[in-house]
Amino acid sequence: MSAPTRILLADDHALVRSGLRMILDNEPDLLVVAEAANGLDAVTALADDSIDLVILDIAMPRMTGIQAAREITRNNHPVRILMLSMYDNEQYFFESLKAGASGYVLKSVADRDLIEACRATMRGESFLYPGAVTALVRDYLQLARQGSALPETILTPREEEVLKLIAEGYSAREIAAELVISAKTVDRHRANILGKLGLRDRLDLTRYAIRAGLIEP
């Protein structure tokens, strides 16, 4: 019998992690070996090479699941990635795939889909819930008609961090303390973000952050 898939489970709600862990650990081929309460801790935990699969909640403090997935992919870590979300949201879904995730599971049906999603991912397959498949096909057909491609993110990782915190209501001083940079640097990042995105104020930034999957509505 082969060794079970070793899983890192990242979600900022301890109760949710507990419930998901029970679902996973009840299967002989799956084993949760580590937990994280935010995306940054999840990325840090991957220093342990014993992890095969990372399950990331989309919306977490400090670093979102999508940001964490991008960081993991950028570092060429051999781990597989699955995303979890409360929302059937096309933008989150597409951003997750672009970030390197192999699948997207809705929390509302995790008791039904999570096990198969883990197994499919470890087989090198993608796991997409029915609504996501519909969205993927529709988007592909639309892009084919337009002759265009999905846009890549134009913000740097640091700018995304600043944008997320702005959208969460942090002041420039609080952001500076959180990221260990000066308030002037925060202001410069904010100006660069507004300029790159063609936006005007915090409300516009918050709306963009929701569409980009940095925060949940």
C-alpha positions in Angstrom: 0.0 0.0 0.0 1.4 3.4 -1.0 2.0 6.2 1.5 -0.9 8.6 1.9 -0.9 12.0 0.3 0.5 14.5 2.9 -1.6 17.6 3.0 -1.1 21.2 4.2 -4.5 22.8 5.0 -4.7 26.6 5.0 -7.8 28.4 6.2 -8.1 31.3 8.6 -11.1 29.8 10.4 -10.0 27.1 12.9 -13.5 25.5 12.9 -13.4 25.2 9.2 -9.9 23.6 9.3 -11.1 21.2 11.9 -14.1 20.1 9.8 -12.1 19.7 6.6 -9.4 17.8 8.5 -11.9 15.3 9.7 -13.1 14.7 6.1 -9.6 14.3 4.8 -8.1 12.2 7.7 -11.0 9.8 7.4 -9.6 8.6 4.1 -6.7 6.1 4.2 -4.9 7.7 1.3 -5.0 11.3 2.6 -3.4 12.7 5.7 -3.3 16.3 7.0 0.3 16.9 8.3 0.3 20.7 8.7 -2.1 23.6 9.1 -1.9 27.3 8.4 -4.1 30.3 9.3 -3.0 32.5 6.4 -1.3 32.3 3.0 2.1 33.6 4.3 2.3 30.8 6.9 1.3 28.3 4.2 4.1 29.4 2.0 6.6 29.3 4.9 5.4 25.8 5.9 6.5 24.5 2.5 10.1 24.6 3.7 9.1 21.1 4.9 9.6 19.0 1.8 7.3 16.3 3.2 4.1 18.0 1.9 2.5 16.7 -1.4 -0.6 18.9 -1.6 -1.6 22.3 -0.4 -5.3 23.2 0.0 -5.7 27.0 0.2 -8.7 29.0 1.1 -9.2 31.9 -1.3 -9.7 34.7 1.3 -7.1 34.8 4.1 -5.4 37.6 6.0 -1.8 38.8 5.2 -1.7 36.8 2.0 -4.7 35.4 0.1 -4.8 31.8 -1.2 -4.3 33.1 -4.8 -1.3 35.2 -3.7 0.1 32.1 -1.9 -0.5 29.9 -5.0 1.4 32.4 -7.2 4.3 32.5 -4.7 4.5 28.7 -4.6 4.3 28.4 -8.4 7.0 31.2 -8.7 9.3 29.2 -6.4 8.8 26.1 -8.6 7.9 24.1 -5.5 6.8 20.5 -6.6 3.7 20.6 -4.4 0.2 20.4 -6.0 -2.4 23.1 -5.2 -6.1 23.1 -4.6 -8.2 26.2 -3.9 -11.2 26.4 -1.6 -13.9 29.1 -1.7 -17.3 30.0 -0.3 -18.2 31.7 -3.6 -19.0 30.4 -7.0 -17.1 33.3 -8.5 -15.7 33.1 -12.0 -13.0 35.7 -11.4 -11.7 33.7 -8.4 -11.8 30.6 -10.4 -9.8 31.9 -13.4 -7.3 33.7 -11.1 -6.8 30.4 -9.2 -6.0 28.5 -12.5 -3.6 31.3 -13.6 -1.9 31.1 -10.2 -1.1 27.4 -10.7 -4.0 25.6 -8.9 -5.1 22.3 -10.3 -8.7 22.6 -9.0 -11.3 24.8 -7.3 -13.7 23.4 -4.6 -16.7 25.1 -3.2 -16.8 24.9 0.6 -20.6 24.3 0.5 -20.0 20.9 -1.1 -16.6 20.2 0.3 -17.9 17.1 2.1 -18.8 15.7 -1.3 -16.1 17.1 -3.6 -12.9 17.6 -1.6 -11.8 14.0 -1.5 -12.2 13.4 -5.2 -10.5 16.8 -5.9 -7.5 15.7 -3.8 -7.2 12.4 -5.6 -7.7 14.0 -9.1 -5.0 16.6 -8.4 -2.5 13.9 -7.2 -3.2 12.0 -10.4 -2.2 15.1 -12.4 -5.8 15.9 -13.4 -7.8 19.0 -12.9 -10.9 19.2 -10.7 -13.5 21.7 -11.7 -17.1 21.9 -10.3 -19.9 22.0 -12.9 -20.4 25.8 -12.8 -16.7 26.3 -13.3 -16.6 24.1 -16.4 -19.5 26.1 -17.9 -17.6 29.3 -17.2 -14.4 28.0 -18.6 -16.1 26.9 -21.9 -18.0 30.1 -22.2 -14.9 32.2 -21.6 -12.8 30.2 -24.0 -15.4 30.6 -26.7 -15.6 34.3 -26.1 -11.8 34.8 -26.2 -11.6 32.7 -29.4 -14.2 35.0 -31.1 -12.3 38.1 -29.9 -8.8 36.7 -30.7 -7.5 37.8 -27.3 -6.1 36.2 -24.2 -6.6 36.5 -20.5 -4.7 39.5 -19.2 -1.7 38.9 -16.9 -1.6 40.8 -13.6 0.2 44.1 -14.0 0.8 44.7 -10.4 4.0 43.6 -8.6 3.6 41.2 -5.6 4.3 44.1 -3.2 1.7 46.3 -4.9 -0.8 43.5 -4.5 0.0 43.3 -0.8 -0.6 47.0 -0.4 -3.8 46.9 -2.5 -5.2 44.1 -0.4 -4.6 46.0 2.8 -6.0 49.2 1.4 -9.1 47.3 0.4 -9.4 45.8 3.9 -9.5 49.3 5.4 -6.0 49.7 6.7 -4.5 53.2 6.9 -1.2 54.1 5.3 0.5 54.0 8.7 -1.0 50.6 9.6 0.1 49.2 6.2 3.6 50.5 6.8 3.7 48.8 10.1 2.3 45.5 8.7 4.8 45.4 5.8 7.7 47.0 7.6 8.1 49.8 5.2 7.7 53.6 5.5 4.4 55.4 5.1 5.9 57.3 2.2 6.7 54.0 0.4 3.0 53.0 1.0 1.8 56.2 -0.6 4.1 55.7 -3.6 2.8 52.1 -4.0 -0.7 53.4 -3.8 -0.1 56.1 -6.5 1.6 53.5 -8.7 -1.4 51.1 -8.3 -3.9 53.8 -9.1 -1.9 54.8 -12.2 -1.4 51.3 -13.5 -5.1 50.4 -13.0 -6.5 53.7 -14.1 -8.5 54.1 -10.9 -9.2 57.1 -8.7 -9.7 56.3 -5.1 -10.0 53.7 -2.3 -13.5 52.7 -3.4 -12.3 51.9 -6.9 -9.4 50.0 -5.4 -11.7 48.0 -3.2 -13.9 47.0 -6.1 -10.9 46.0 -8.1 -9.5 43.9 -5.2 -12.8 42.0 -5.0 -12.8 41.3 -8.8 -9.2 40.2 -8.6 -9.9 37.8 -5.8 -7.7 39.6 -3.2 -10.6 40.0 -0.8 -14.1 38.6 -0.7 -17.2 40.8 -1.1 
